[in-house]
C-alpha cells in the first residue's frame, strides 16, 4: 500500500518469530502486529525511564535533606523482607 510515511524492514529471526507467535500465531497483518508491539514497547520504555528519573530525583532530595528518610527503619524492613523470602 502506498504511503507518505517512511518504512523500515524488519527481519523476523527466530527470536522475533517466537515472540510474534506467542502474541498471535496467525495475525491478520504481521506489519500491524509489529507496529502495535513497537508502540507498546516504546510506552513501556518511557514509563521505565520516568520511574528511573523519579527514583533519582527522590534519592537526590533525600541526600539534600528535602525528604526525611529513616535509614534504620529501611534497614529493618529490608532485613525482614530478606528473612521472609528465605523462608519460602
N, C-alpha and C positions, 0 to 999 in steps of 0.2 A: 504494500500500500504506500502510495506517495505521501511524503510528509516534509514539512519545512524544518523539522527538528533533526539534529544530528543523531546518528545511530552508532551503536557500538556492537562489535562482535563478541560473543561470549562462547568460549569452548566448554562444552558440557563434558568435563572429565569425570572420572569415576566418583570422586568426592561430591561434586556438584550434582551429578546424576542421581546419586543415592539420596542426597538432600531433597531434590525435587520429587523423587518417587515417594519419599516419606510424607511430603506435604500433599501431593496429589499425583498418583501414578498415571492418570490419564487426563491431564488438563486440556481444556478446550483450546488454550493457547499457551504454549511454553513461554513465549515472549511476555505475555501478560503476567504469568506466574512469576517470572524472574523480576519483572518491573515491580510487582507488588511486594515481593520479598526484599528487593533493594530499598524500597521506601520504608518498609517496616524496620529493616536493619539500620537505616540512617536515623530513624526516630529513636531506636534503642541506643545507638551510639551517642546521639545528642543528649539523651537522658542520663547516660552514664557520665558524660563529660560534665553535665550540670551538677550531678551528685558529687563528683570529684572536686569541682570548683567550690561547692558549698562546704564540703568537708575541710578543704584547705582554708577557706575563709574562717570556719569555726575554730580550727586549730590556731590560726593567727590571732583571732580575737581572744582565745584563752591565753596565748603567750603574751599578749599586750595587757592582760588583766581586765579586759572588757566583759568577759564572761567568767563567772565563778565556776571553778571546777574542783571537785573534791577527789584528788588523786588517790587517797587512801580508800575511799568508798569504791572507786573504779577498780582498784586492785582486788578488793574483796569480791566484787561482782565477777570479775574475770576469774578469780580462783574458784569461786563457787561454780561457775559455768564449766570450767575445766574438770572439776570433780564430777559434776553430773554427766558430762559427756563420757568420761572414763568409766562410768558405771553402766553405760548402755551396752 
